[in-house]
Amino acid sequence: MTATATPAIGRTARPAAGGALAGTGLLLRFALRRDRVRIPVWLAALVLGTVWPVTAFREVYPTEAARQAAAATMNSPAGLAFSGPAHYLSDYHYGSMVSHQVLGFLAIFVGIMSVLLVIRHTRAEEEAGRAELIRAGVVGRHAPLAAALILATAVNLALGLLLTVAVGSTGLEGVTWEGSLLYGAANTAAGITFAGVAAVTAQLTEHSRGASGMGLAVVGAAYLVRAAGDSADSGLSWASPIGWIQQTFAYLDDRWWPLLLNLSTAAVLTAIGFRLSLRRDLGAGMRAARRGRPAASPMLTTPLGFALRLHRGMLIGFAAGMVALGASYGTFLGDIEEMFRDVELLRNAMAQLGGATVTDLYVTMVMTILAIVAAIHVVLTTLRPRSEETSGRAASVLATGLSRTGWLGSHLAVAVVGGPVLTVLSGLAFAAAGAPVAEDGGLLGKLLAASAAYTPALWVTAGFAVALVGWLPRATALAWVLVAYAGVIGYFGMILDIPDWLTNLSPFSHIPRLPVDEFRWAPLLILTAIAAGLIAAGLYGFRRRDLDSK
């Protein structure tokens, strides 16, 4: 009997084949199971974000003369920084326009997706304590990172295939199947590169938000380096992974070899990530955590002070990013009239709006984009209590004398104040950079009013998110649907003929589009009342339901 039991014990204790990669396949299947909704949503949003503007090119630039006029106006430092290399302008058909105007922007969101996927299944798992439980089984040291990278690569390959089929099927002049295959492969290569970036940042800090922040900062820096290089027509754009994929000149020259730079960089970064993972303890980061104060400050002992401390890093990061984004948009104000004066669709829009200028329309569009970015911060902040709840930390905090309303309300206060502050900061940066080139002394006042006007829409976004936390905690991802929908409506609403009833579903569509529209109090007061109702409902629902602690 003993002889029979001994081999069984030995077989149970023996590591599975694969060594450091043991269990990779099992973790990969588990990651796919967890992200069975998240991944399709990402893919659908990215494909739609390409196909919608691409199909709009036929309406925006209906004739060869309109396309050549667009090429002439894009051939300026501001236009090239906004789009891509000047070589695309040598033959500006619809295919060239796809790569020139869409590829660089789409690569930003592909990079964001890849960074968040890798961090979610590596550093976030360590921070939550689940990785330690998994590693206690027959799982190799490199299996979690390997599974996350395989998942990110597979998702990017699927995205490339979907983009190839979707764009190639549009039938636009110059949109060939060979170019579409390269266009899809370029996005795949960019995503794999930024997945490698995330593999490194996941090793540097013990916090998932810090790792995500560093990875997203690299994505933003890659775009800015590309923009600086293309605007000066210099070799600086070759220092950017986004610059590499635009150097393929899909639909124009169809060069495949620049993608080797993306893939080789991804391989090097992946190797560095695996190497760094061997030099740290599980749950720790390469960067040592700072020693805290021996005693908490008086403000830190209050619910609001503690919530503000938790959100401080993200708030500062968003503030810096939005100031930089607003300033970068402001530098285009001097050239915007020249860039778009011959676009017939914009002329029609200006006529419908009572003679608004191209600059006014540009300011309106940019402020909508900046408000949507601020809404991302609002949702992240409002949903933070949900992650605190599922990690078990909320139960420990609420076991004290702190009320549920006070705890959730403290996080909500950071959202409802932080979002408008970020929008105003970006508007001020927009005005500071744009006033000198636009020679408009009243621009500061216009942008201050335009940015502050979006406050009620941001409050509705926070209210919708907190209502989900209170009543449908397992469906909090729906808060992102509102932001994504508002972004699509805000960006394409003035270009495409979207029905009014679809436009009115976005709270941002009811904000007076200053300086184009006249200021109106009624929609702002109605949105504020809706936000107050949603917030009250969310707080009430959270008080009534049980905590979901895992």
Buried (B, 14 or more C-beta within 10 A) or exposed (E): EEEEEEEEEEEEEEEEEBEBBBBBBBBBEBBBEEBEEBBEBBBEBBBEBBBBBBBBBEEBBEEEEBBBBBBBBBEBBBBBBBBBBBBBBEBBBBBBBBBBBBBBBBBBBBBBBBBBBBBBBBBBBBBBEBBEEBBEEBBBBBBBBBBBBBBBBBBBBBBBBBBBBBBBEBEBEBBBEEBBBBBBBBBBBBBBBBBBBBBBBBBBBBBBBBBBBBBBBBBBEBBBBBBBBBBEEEEBBBBBBBBBBBBBBBBBBBEEEBBEBBBEBBEEBBEBBBEBBEEBEEBEBEEEEEEEEEEEEEEEEBBBBBBBBBBEEBBEBBBEBBBBBBBBBBBBBBBBBBBBEBBBBBEEBBEEBEEBBBBBBBBBBBBBBBBBBBBBBBBBBBBBBBBBBBBBBBEEBBEEEBEBBBBBBBBBBBBBBBBBBBBBBBBBBBBBBBBEBBEBEEBBEBBBBBBBBBBBBBBBBBBBBBBBBBBEBEEBEEBBEBBBBBBBBBBBBBBBEBEEEEBEEBBBBBBBBBBBBEEEEEBBEBBBEBBEEBBBBBBBBBEEBEEEEE
